[in-house]
């Protein structure tokens, strides 16, 4: 089974995290991921899987689509 990996999420994730007034460490704990993972995603050094996108969005209490670049969003 192939899983989708989204790229270019970093700046949107960093912005949403700051709006939520969370540190990278707090977001990592809330999403149950490693701090290094959050750092790498925010620096666009790695992509984000659908499951991880869902976990991070849930920790931020936002719709996962808000973190995706415009080219990745569904239209309609």
C-alpha positions as a Markdown table, in Angstrom:
| # | Residue | x | y | z |
|---|---|---|---|---|
| 1 | Unk | 0.0 | 0.0 | 0.0 |
| 2 | Unk | 1.3 | 3.4 | -0.9 |
| 3 | Unk | 0.9 | 6.3 | 1.5 |
| 4 | Unk | 0.8 | 9.9 | 0.4 |
| 5 | Unk | 3.5 | 12.2 | 1.6 |
| 6 | Unk | 2.7 | 15.9 | 1.4 |
| 7 | Unk | 5.6 | 18.4 | 0.9 |
| 8 | Unk | 5.7 | 22.2 | 1.5 |
| 9 | Unk | 3.7 | 22.1 | 4.7 |
| 10 | Unk | 6.4 | 23.7 | 6.9 |
| 11 | Unk | 5.5 | 27.3 | 6.8 |
| 12 | Unk | 1.8 | 26.7 | 7.2 |
| 13 | Unk | 2.5 | 24.3 | 10.1 |
| 14 | Unk | 4.8 | 26.9 | 11.8 |
| 15 | Unk | 2.2 | 29.6 | 11.4 |
| 16 | Unk | -0.6 | 27.5 | 12.8 |
| 17 | Unk | 1.6 | 26.5 | 15.7 |
| 18 | Unk | 2.4 | 30.1 | 16.6 |
| 19 | Unk | -1.3 | 31.1 | 16.3 |
| 20 | Unk | -2.1 | 28.3 | 18.7 |
| 21 | Unk | 0.6 | 29.7 | 21.0 |
| 22 | Unk | 2.5 | 26.4 | 21.1 |
| 23 | Unk | 6.2 | 25.7 | 21.1 |
| 24 | Unk | 7.5 | 23.0 | 18.8 |
| 25 | Unk | 8.0 | 20.7 | 21.8 |
| 26 | Unk | 4.4 | 21.3 | 23.0 |
| 27 | Unk | 3.1 | 20.5 | 19.5 |
| 28 | Unk | 5.2 | 17.4 | 19.3 |
| 29 | Unk | 3.9 | 16.1 | 22.7 |
| 30 | Unk | 0.3 | 16.9 | 21.8 |
| 31 | Unk | 0.6 | 15.1 | 18.4 |
| 32 | Unk | 2.6 | 12.2 | 19.9 |
| 33 | Unk | 5.6 | 12.7 | 17.6 |
| 34 | Unk | 9.3 | 13.4 | 18.1 |
| 35 | Unk | 10.4 | 17.0 | 18.4 |
| 36 | Unk | 12.9 | 16.4 | 15.6 |
| 37 | Unk | 10.0 | 15.5 | 13.3 |
| 38 | Unk | 8.2 | 18.7 | 13.9 |
| 39 | Unk | 11.4 | 20.7 | 13.4 |
| 40 | Unk | 12.2 | 18.9 | 10.1 |
| 41 | Unk | 8.7 | 19.4 | 8.8 |
| 42 | Unk | 8.7 | 23.1 | 9.6 |
| 43 | Unk | 12.0 | 23.5 | 7.8 |
| 44 | Unk | 10.6 | 21.5 | 4.9 |
| 45 | Unk | 13.4 | 18.9 | 5.3 |
| 46 | Unk | 10.8 | 16.1 | 5.2 |
| 47 | Unk | 7.3 | 15.6 | 4.1 |
| 48 | Unk | 4.3 | 14.7 | 6.2 |
| 49 | Unk | 2.2 | 11.6 | 5.9 |
| 50 | Unk | -1.6 | 11.7 | 6.0 |
| 51 | Unk | -1.7 | 10.1 | 9.4 |
| 52 | Unk | 0.8 | 12.6 | 10.8 |
| 53 | Unk | -1.0 | 15.5 | 9.1 |
| 54 | Unk | -4.2 | 14.4 | 10.9 |
| 55 | Unk | -2.4 | 14.1 | 14.3 |
| 56 | Unk | -0.8 | 17.5 | 14.0 |
| 57 | Unk | -4.0 | 19.1 | 12.8 |
| 58 | Unk | -5.9 | 17.5 | 15.7 |
| 59 | Unk | -3.3 | 18.8 | 18.2 |
| 60 | Unk | -3.7 | 22.3 | 16.7 |
| 61 | Unk | -7.6 | 21.9 | 16.6 |
| 62 | Unk | -7.7 | 22.8 | 12.9 |
| 63 | Unk | -8.8 | 21.1 | 9.7 |
| 64 | Unk | -5.8 | 19.2 | 8.1 |
| 65 | Unk | -6.5 | 20.9 | 4.8 |
| 66 | Unk | -5.5 | 24.2 | 6.2 |
| 67 | Unk | -1.9 | 22.9 | 6.5 |
| 68 | Unk | -1.7 | 21.8 | 2.9 |
| 69 | Unk | -0.2 | 24.1 | 0.1 |
| 70 | Unk | -2.8 | 25.4 | -2.3 |
| 71 | Unk | -1.7 | 22.9 | -5.0 |
| 72 | Unk | -2.5 | 20.0 | -2.7 |
| 73 | Unk | -6.0 | 21.0 | -1.7 |
| 74 | Unk | -9.0 | 19.6 | -3.2 |
| 75 | Unk | -11.0 | 22.0 | -5.4 |
| 76 | Unk | -14.7 | 22.1 | -5.4 |
